[in-house]
Every structure is written in C-alpha cells, then in structure tokens.
Amino acid sequence: MSVIEKAKEARGAALKMGTLPLGVRNNALLRAAEEIARRKEEILAANARDVRRCEELLKKRKISKPLVDRLRLSDRKLESICESMRSVAMLPDTLGRTLYAVRMDRDLDLYKVTCPIGVIGAIFESRPDVLPQISSLCLKSGNAVLLKGGSEARESNRALFSIIKEATEREGVPKGWIQLIEERAEVRELLKLDEYIDLLVPRGSREFIKYIQQHTKIPVLGHAEGICHIYVDASADLKKAVEVCYDAKVQYPAVCNAVEKILVHKAVAERFLPMLAERLQQAGVEIRGCPVTRRIIKVKPATQEDWRTEYLDLIVAVKVVGSLQEAVDHINTYGSKHTDAIVTEDRNAAIEFLE
C-alpha cells in the first residue's frame, strides 16, 4: 500500500474515531497492553535482530552508541510500556468537554467543545518504545495516526505495530486508524499530504525538524534537541541535589530529557562539587567543567561548544554561577527549551526560576 493510500485509509478511520465511545477506546488500550505483555518474546526477538544489525554498524562507526542504547528493549521496558498504556486508559476523556460557552444573541449560543485533531503524522527516531506511546495517546484522544520510525528499529516497530493494530481493531476501533510507514523516501511523500494529514509531530535533531517545517504545508508540532539543565541553588539540600543530578544523568542518558548541563551557585560549589563528582564518576560519567569548577575538582575543561551540545551519553558539563539570574541567563542562551530544573529549598527562588 502506498503512502497516499495509507493516508486516505487513516482519514476514513479518523472520521469515525471522533464518535468512538470512551469504553471502546479504553478497552482497546487495555487489550493492546495485554497483547504486548503476552507476546513480549516475539517483540524482544525482533528487537534483538535490530540491535545486532546496529551493533555491526556501530563497529563500522556508521551510527552512534547513544542510538544503539535508545534502540534496546527489555522485559522491564516492555512492562513500563504496558503500564503506561494502562495509565492512559485510566485518564479522563479529553473529547466532548465544553471549554467555553457564551450567549451571542437570542436563541444563539456559542460553545467551544474539545474534539480530535484528525490524522496525526508522527516521525520519530530509533526508540521503538515511542511507537506505543504515540499510538496510545492518539487512540485515547480519538485520532488516527501514521507512524514513521527510524530504520534502525524496523523489526521492533513492525512487531509492536502489528500487535497494537490487531488488538485494537478486534476491540472495535476503525480499521486503518493506525498505519506504519517504513521507507525513508516515503517521508517526502508524507510531507505533501496536507489534504489528509492534520498535524505532523517530528522527533529528532534540530536540522531534521527544520527540514520538516520547511518542506510541508502541514502544521508541525516539534522540538529541537534536549539541552537540559539543572540549577543547584544556594539554598539547595545538597544530598538531594546530588541524587537528582545522578538520576537525571545516569538512569537513561540516551534520552532527550536527560540532564546535559549542571549549574551550581558559587555559595555551595566548594561543598557540592566534590560530592557530585564522586557520585557521578562512580557511574562512569565524564565531567567537563568551567575554570571555577576545575579549581575545585579534577575534571576535563569545558569548551564553548560543550554548552551547546546534547551528549546523549555519560557526559555532563558543569558551570559555577554567581546568582540565580546568571543561571537563568545561561539557560536562555544555551538551552533548547526542552526540560530545565532548579533544586532549591527557597520557594521564592523556585518561583523566580519558573517565571
């Protein structure tokens, strides 16, 4: 089936999705989660084939290690996927809610009521766990979806797609509501289908998202890379701050919301940085620091390029700042507006940071 045929089928399904009862949508999500759990060995076998192929490419330096790390599935990750799908099923219905009502004239009332977007095109990278995440949210909100995953995860995506499609359509979700596009060349065709697709959601590099925005008439909802910051304030609980930074870097360094830069107030730098270095270096994290940081702990120097780099690896850049405002200015200059955090016991500082 061609891309345009898949888009037409999705459009037909979308017209029915908006009136699909909440019970059908929720039951379909629960059934899909159940089937993913039941057929996990099939999914893991497909994923193992993807990983083996990509490990060969890694040896030839054709792809990066973070990409291979994002590709891997496990029993634990599949359990998390299933739990997330069940959680989406338990959420309140987003459809048919009256957000606004006003009487315009006698016998003329205006209502603003939530409804589905229609057909969503999702283009994402090598993480196969993104496929059930996007599918779940689209189904819950009554939208059809065309999915284009990274070629690195081809077999994993195919396995997950087939299971979700079969399970949900058996529960009464319109046939064709979910479509899978596998070839990179098909993306160019996808970008031309503004007649059938209502919104594109690309996930990837800054260059990739700009390319999508510049080559389509379809509205695009996208973000660039995740240059994420944690600011450790002068009033921070330092033990808590160490654990927050450790978890944000080590738990899953290859995802776009992992911390890449840690900013530390000068008032606590002498005490905090040795604690941080000991904890991170035990986990194999490479620390790159500003000149002040390097006077306190022995680490590699951070270059100007480091402040603009998304590592997606066990690397973090650390800078000592003189004030909360300096931290905010640094984040506004170098951050990607993805995910940033403050560790503080001062409520006013937290409010100022958020504002």
PALUM-896778 format. One record per residue (C-alpha): residue number from 1; residue in one letter; x, y, z. Coordinates in pm, 1 decimal, decimal comma, always signed. Example, Ala and Ser with C-alpha at 12.3 -4.5 7.8 and 13.67 -1.06 7.14 Angstrom:
! PALUM-896778
1; A; +1230,0; -450,0; +780,0
2; S; +1367,0; -106,0; +714,0
//
This chain:
! PALUM-896778
1; M; +0,0; +0,0; +0,0
2; S; +138,3; +343,2; -94,7
3; V; +175,3; +634,2; +146,2
4; I; -121,3; +816,9; -3,5
5; E; -336,9; +503,5; +22,5
6; K; -242,0; +467,6; +388,6
7; A; -319,4; +835,2; +447,9
8; K; -660,0; +802,3; +279,4
9; E; -742,1; +497,2; +489,9
10; A; -636,7; +683,0; +804,4
11; R; -855,4; +979,7; +704,6
12; G; -1153,7; +748,3; +665,2
13; A; -1088,7; +596,8; +1007,8
14; A; -1043,5; +939,7; +1165,3
15; L; -1395,5; +1041,3; +1063,3
16; K; -1526,0; +755,9; +1280,7
17; M; -1276,6; +792,9; +1566,4
18; G; -1431,1; +1115,1; +1695,4
19; T; -1754,5; +939,3; +1788,9
20; L; -1594,2; +620,8; +1918,6
21; P; -1723,5; +561,9; +2274,1
22; L; -1477,6; +607,1; +2558,5
23; G; -1531,3; +247,6; +2667,9
24; V; -1421,5; +115,4; +2329,6
25; R; -1109,8; +332,4; +2328,7
26; N; -1014,7; +231,8; +2682,6
27; N; -1080,4; -138,4; +2627,0
28; A; -871,7; -126,7; +2310,4
29; L; -581,1; +27,5; +2501,3
30; L; -604,9; -234,4; +2774,0
31; R; -622,3; -516,1; +2520,2
32; A; -318,7; -380,7; +2334,5
33; A; -120,8; -365,5; +2660,4
34; E; -227,8; -720,6; +2740,6
35; E; -116,0; -845,7; +2399,0
36; I; +221,1; -670,0; +2419,2
37; A; +281,7; -839,3; +2754,4
38; R; +167,2; -1177,1; +2622,1
39; R; +380,2; -1155,8; +2306,7
40; K; +686,6; -997,8; +2464,8
41; E; +920,9; -1275,3; +2346,6
42; E; +820,3; -1203,0; +1987,3
43; I; +891,3; -832,3; +2037,2
44; L; +1224,2; -892,3; +2211,4
45; A; +1335,1; -1130,7; +1936,1
46; A; +1258,4; -866,5; +1672,8
47; N; +1441,3; -606,8; +1879,5
48; A; +1744,2; -834,4; +1918,4
49; R; +1770,7; -856,8; +1539,8
50; D; +1762,3; -476,1; +1515,9
51; V; +2027,2; -442,3; +1785,8
52; R; +2259,1; -697,7; +1624,9
53; R; +2236,5; -519,0; +1291,2
54; C; +2304,3; -181,2; +1452,1
55; E; +2594,8; -311,0; +1658,8
56; E; +2762,9; -405,7; +1332,0
57; L; +2704,0; -53,1; +1204,3
58; L; +2844,2; +83,2; +1531,2
59; K; +3165,1; -115,6; +1480,5
60; K; +3198,1; +49,9; +1139,8
61; R; +3125,8; +388,9; +1301,1
62; K; +2822,4; +442,8; +1080,4
63; I; +2594,5; +511,7; +1378,3
64; S; +2646,4; +633,3; +1736,2
65; K; +2639,8; +439,3; +2062,8
66; P; +2352,5; +650,1; +2207,9
67; L; +2140,4; +547,6; +1909,5
68; V; +2201,8; +179,3; +1985,3
69; D; +2126,4; +240,3; +2354,0
70; R; +1791,5; +401,9; +2268,5
71; L; +1707,6; +108,7; +2044,1
72; R; +1728,0; -162,7; +2310,6
73; L; +1413,1; -309,6; +2461,1
74; S; +1399,9; -528,2; +2771,9
75; D; +1145,3; -706,4; +2990,1
76; R; +1145,2; -405,9; +3219,7
77; K; +1095,6; -157,5; +2937,3
78; L; +808,3; -359,2; +2791,7
79; E; +646,6; -373,3; +3136,1
80; S; +680,7; +5,1; +3153,8
81; I; +522,0; +39,7; +2808,6
82; C; +225,3; -172,7; +2914,0
83; E; +184,4; +17,4; +3239,4
84; S; +190,0; +348,0; +3051,0
85; M; -81,4; +225,6; +2815,3
86; R; -297,0; +121,0; +3110,2
87; S; -238,5; +461,8; +3268,4
88; V; -356,2; +635,2; +2950,2
89; A; -670,8; +419,9; +2955,9
90; M; -742,7; +542,8; +3310,0
91; L; -715,7; +911,9; +3216,6
92; P; -1034,0; +1122,1; +3192,4
93; D; -1184,2; +1155,8; +2846,0
94; T; -1047,4; +1451,0; +2650,7
95; L; -1332,9; +1454,9; +2399,1
96; G; -1666,5; +1633,9; +2417,8
97; R; -1566,4; +1868,4; +2700,5
98; T; -1720,3; +2214,8; +2689,6
99; L; -1438,0; +2461,2; +2746,3
100; Y; -1631,3; +2779,7; +2681,3
101; A; -1992,3; +2883,6; +2631,6
102; V; -2145,2; +3224,5; +2561,5
103; R; -2485,6; +3351,9; +2451,6
104; M; -2430,5; +3553,7; +2134,9
105; D; -2792,2; +3652,1; +2078,0
106; R; -3140,0; +3531,3; +2149,1
107; D; -3154,3; +3161,5; +2056,5
108; L; -2786,3; +3171,5; +1955,3
109; D; -2533,9; +3006,5; +2188,1
110; L; -2165,7; +2956,0; +2106,7
111; Y; -1982,1; +2654,6; +2251,6
112; K; -1615,7; +2561,7; +2239,0
113; V; -1600,5; +2181,3; +2267,3
114; T; -1294,8; +1954,2; +2252,7
115; C; -1268,8; +1725,7; +1951,3
116; P; -998,4; +1515,5; +1782,1
117; I; -735,8; +1677,1; +1559,8
118; G; -796,0; +1413,7; +1290,4
119; V; -494,3; +1241,4; +1135,3
120; I; -155,4; +1281,8; +1300,9
121; G; +171,6; +1200,3; +1128,6
122; A; +443,1; +1103,8; +1378,1
123; I; +805,7; +1079,0; +1265,4
124; F; +1046,0; +956,4; +1531,1
125; E; +1396,7; +823,8; +1584,6
126; S; +1538,5; +487,5; +1688,8
127; R; +1335,0; +436,5; +2007,8
128; P; +1073,5; +166,6; +1940,9
129; D; +903,0; +239,9; +2275,0
130; V; +786,8; +569,0; +2122,5
131; L; +551,1; +380,0; +1889,6
132; P; +312,6; +251,9; +2161,3
133; Q; +339,0; +584,4; +2347,0
134; I; +221,6; +785,4; +2046,7
135; S; -36,0; +524,4; +1945,8
136; S; -188,4; +521,7; +2294,6
137; L; -224,8; +898,7; +2312,0
138; C; -373,9; +916,3; +1963,0
139; L; -625,5; +641,4; +2034,0
140; K; -730,5; +791,6; +2366,7
141; S; -783,5; +1132,1; +2204,0
142; G; -974,7; +989,3; +1906,2
143; N; -709,9; +1047,8; +1639,9
144; A; -582,2; +830,3; +1357,7
145; V; -204,4; +811,0; +1321,2
146; L; +61,4; +746,7; +1057,7
147; L; +386,4; +631,7; +1217,7
148; K; +733,0; +658,5; +1066,0
149; G; +1004,0; +520,5; +1293,2
150; G; +1377,8; +505,6; +1244,3
151; S; +1504,2; +236,6; +1008,4
152; E; +1729,9; +112,5; +1289,7
153; A; +1418,4; -12,8; +1473,9
154; R; +1240,6; -151,8; +1168,8
155; E; +1166,6; -500,9; +1304,1
156; S; +1081,2; -380,6; +1655,2
157; N; +840,0; -120,8; +1515,5
158; R; +682,7; -374,6; +1284,8
159; A; +619,7; -617,8; +1571,3
160; L; +471,0; -352,7; +1801,8
161; F; +260,8; -202,1; +1523,0
162; S; +112,1; -539,2; +1423,5
163; I; +20,6; -625,5; +1781,9
164; I; -140,2; -287,2; +1852,1
165; K; -327,9; -284,2; +1520,7
166; E; -466,6; -636,7; +1564,6
167; A; -561,2; -588,3; +1930,0
168; T; -735,0; -252,1; +1887,7
169; E; -924,1; -338,5; +1570,3
170; R; -1057,9; -652,9; +1739,9
171; E; -1199,3; -425,2; +2010,3
172; G; -1392,6; -216,0; +1757,2
173; V; -1150,4; +63,3; +1668,3
174; P; -1199,4; +155,1; +1298,2
175; K; -979,6; -38,2; +1058,5
176; G; -686,9; +165,3; +932,1
177; W; -671,2; +403,6; +1228,5
178; I; -303,0; +318,6; +1271,0
179; Q; -59,0; +299,3; +979,4
180; L; +312,2; +224,0; +958,6
181; I; +549,5; +382,6; +707,2
182; E; +888,9; +216,3; +682,1
183; E; +1089,2; +372,4; +398,9
184; R; +1280,4; +698,3; +439,4
185; A; +1189,5; +801,3; +84,5
186; E; +821,6; +786,7; +182,6
187; V; +868,2; +1078,9; +421,9
188; R; +891,2; +1316,8; +125,2
189; E; +554,5; +1188,8; +3,1
190; L; +410,3; +1219,1; +351,7
191; L; +502,6; +1587,4; +367,5
192; K; +288,3; +1659,4; +59,6
193; L; -31,5; +1510,3; +203,1
194; D; -183,2; +1820,1; +363,3
195; E; -520,7; +1710,2; +224,3
196; Y; -520,2; +1404,6; +451,9
197; I; -288,0; +1481,3; +744,8
198; D; -381,0; +1748,1; +1000,2
199; L; -67,2; +1764,0; +1214,6
200; L; +293,0; +1642,4; +1195,7
201; V; +486,5; +1560,4; +1512,8
202; P; +854,8; +1503,8; +1426,3
203; R; +1110,7; +1393,8; +1684,4
204; G; +1478,7; +1420,9; +1604,9
205; S; +1763,7; +1664,1; +1556,6
206; R; +1726,5; +2039,6; +1511,9
207; E; +1825,3; +2003,0; +1145,0
208; F; +1568,7; +1729,3; +1087,8
209; I; +1284,0; +1927,4; +1240,8
210; K; +1376,9; +2237,3; +1041,6
211; Y; +1377,1; +2025,7; +726,3
212; I; +1023,8; +1903,5; +803,9
213; Q; +898,9; +2255,9; +875,9
214; Q; +1047,3; +2393,2; +554,2
215; H; +913,2; +2119,3; +325,5
216; T; +547,2; +2084,3; +418,8
217; K; +223,9; +2283,0; +435,1
218; I; +101,3; +2062,1; +720,3
219; P; +115,8; +2225,3; +1067,4
220; V; +419,4; +2097,2; +1259,2
221; L; +449,6; +2046,3; +1634,7
222; G; +816,8; +1981,9; +1704,8
223; H; +1103,7; +2047,4; +1937,9
224; A; +1477,2; +2050,3; +1882,0
225; E; +1739,2; +1866,0; +2083,9
226; G; +1726,1; +1829,4; +2460,6
227; I; +1997,4; +2053,2; +2604,7
228; C; +1857,1; +2015,9; +2955,5
229; H; +1985,4; +2198,5; +3264,7
230; I; +1971,4; +2151,9; +3640,6
231; Y; +2048,6; +2457,1; +3853,3
232; V; +2161,3; +2384,7; +4211,6
233; D; +2064,6; +2692,0; +4412,2
234; A; +2243,8; +2840,4; +4713,9
235; S; +1965,3; +2709,4; +4939,8
236; A; +1957,8; +2356,6; +4793,7
237; D; +1963,4; +2040,9; +5004,2
238; L; +2296,5; +1918,8; +4865,5
239; K; +2237,2; +1547,6; +4924,1
240; K; +1906,5; +1576,2; +4742,7
241; A; +2072,8; +1774,2; +4463,4
242; V; +2336,6; +1503,5; +4412,6
243; E; +2067,6; +1236,1; +4381,1
244; V; +1859,7; +1448,5; +4142,7
245; C; +2160,9; +1511,0; +3918,5
246; Y; +2268,1; +1146,5; +3935,6
247; D; +1925,9; +1014,5; +3837,6
248; A; +1880,6; +1275,2; +3562,6
249; K; +2213,6; +1178,6; +3402,2
250; V; +2266,9; +809,1; +3475,7
251; Q; +1923,2; +648,7; +3470,5
252; Y; +1884,3; +683,1; +3091,4
253; P; +2148,7; +911,7; +2937,9
254; A; +2041,9; +848,1; +2578,1
255; V; +1700,6; +1018,0; +2603,6
256; C; +1635,2; +1380,7; +2516,3
257; N; +1527,0; +1481,6; +2869,6
258; A; +1845,1; +1358,5; +3040,6
259; V; +2044,0; +1637,1; +3204,8
260; E; +2337,2; +1764,6; +2998,1
261; K; +2443,3; +2076,1; +3195,8
262; I; +2459,9; +2132,5; +3572,1
263; L; +2481,2; +2490,6; +3701,2
264; V; +2592,1; +2539,2; +4062,7
265; H; +2564,6; +2853,0; +4277,0
266; K; +2907,8; +2970,7; +4391,5
267; A; +2794,6; +2972,0; +4757,1
268; V; +2766,4; +2590,5; +4760,7
269; A; +3014,7; +2494,2; +4489,0
270; E; +3303,1; +2408,3; +4727,5
271; R; +3084,5; +2161,9; +4919,2
272; F; +2864,4; +2034,4; +4638,6
273; L; +3103,9; +1967,0; +4352,2
274; P; +3319,6; +1704,8; +4532,2
275; M; +3000,9; +1521,4; +4635,5
276; L; +2868,2; +1536,7; +4280,0
277; A; +3195,8; +1426,1; +4122,0
278; E; +3229,5; +1124,0; +4350,0
279; R; +2872,8; +1008,4; +4276,4
280; L; +2884,1; +1062,6; +3900,4
281; Q; +3233,2; +927,7; +3843,9
282; Q; +3141,4; +604,4; +4023,8
283; A; +2885,9; +555,9; +3745,2
284; G; +3140,2; +629,5; +3472,8
285; V; +3019,5; +981,6; +3394,9
286; E; +3274,3; +1213,8; +3233,6
287; I; +3253,7; +1564,5; +3380,0
288; R; +3363,0; +1871,6; +3184,7
289; G; +3391,9; +2187,5; +3388,9
290; C; +3431,7; +2562,7; +3367,8
291; P; +3754,0; +2715,7; +3510,4
292; V; +3599,7; +2762,3; +3857,1
293; T; +3474,2; +2402,8; +3858,9
294; R; +3821,0; +2276,9; +3764,7
295; R; +3977,4; +2461,6; +4058,6
296; I; +3751,9; +2261,7; +4291,9
297; I; +3750,2; +1915,4; +4127,3
298; K; +3981,3; +1748,8; +3876,5
299; V; +3782,9; +1726,3; +3552,3
300; K; +3828,9; +1795,6; +3182,4
301; P; +3784,4; +2155,5; +3063,3
302; A; +3450,1; +2252,6; +2911,7
303; T; +3472,4; +2435,3; +2578,6
304; Q; +3224,3; +2684,9; +2438,0
305; E; +3089,3; +2406,2; +2219,1
306; D; +3008,1; +2194,5; +2526,5
307; W; +2738,5; +2438,5; +2638,0
308; R; +2556,9; +2387,3; +2306,0
309; T; +2599,7; +2008,8; +2281,6
310; E; +2344,3; +1735,8; +2351,3
311; Y; +2564,9; +1442,2; +2451,9
312; L; +2304,8; +1163,9; +2490,4
313; D; +2583,1; +982,4; +2673,7
314; L; +2751,4; +959,2; +3015,2
315; I; +2897,5; +1309,2; +2982,5
316; V; +2790,7; +1625,7; +3163,0
317; A; +2916,8; +1986,1; +3161,5
318; V; +2929,5; +2178,1; +3491,2
319; K; +2945,0; +2555,7; +3545,2
320; V; +2962,2; +2762,1; +3862,7
321; V; +2738,5; +3071,8; +3852,1
322; G; +2718,6; +3377,5; +4074,4
323; S; +2341,7; +3405,3; +4102,6
324; L; +2006,8; +3259,2; +4006,3
325; Q; +1977,6; +3524,4; +3735,5
326; E; +2310,9; +3419,9; +3585,7
327; A; +2184,7; +3060,7; +3576,4
328; V; +1865,0; +3168,4; +3402,0
329; D; +2060,6; +3379,0; +3152,5
330; H; +2288,6; +3083,3; +3076,6
331; I; +1989,7; +2852,7; +3021,7
332; N; +1818,6; +3107,0; +2797,0
333; T; +2138,3; +3143,8; +2593,1
334; Y; +2236,0; +2779,5; +2551,7
335; G; +1928,4; +2571,6; +2639,7
336; S; +1681,6; +2422,4; +2393,1
337; K; +1367,2; +2498,5; +2599,5
338; H; +1305,0; +2127,5; +2647,4
339; T; +1343,9; +2043,7; +3017,9
340; D; +1514,1; +2250,2; +3289,1
341; A; +1503,8; +2221,2; +3669,1
342; I; +1601,1; +2400,7; +3987,9
343; V; +1697,8; +2228,6; +4314,2
344; T; +1622,2; +2469,5; +4598,5
345; E; +1460,2; +2493,5; +4940,3
346; D; +1371,8; +2858,7; +4875,2
347; R; +1017,9; +2889,0; +4739,5
348; N; +1078,9; +3240,4; +4608,8
349; A; +1383,2; +3120,9; +4413,5
350; A; +1178,1; +2838,1; +4264,3
351; I; +903,6; +3078,5; +4156,9
352; E; +1156,7; +3321,4; +4007,7
353; F; +1323,0; +3036,5; +3814,9
354; L; +990,7; +2917,4; +3673,8
355; E; +884,0; +3266,1; +3572,3
//
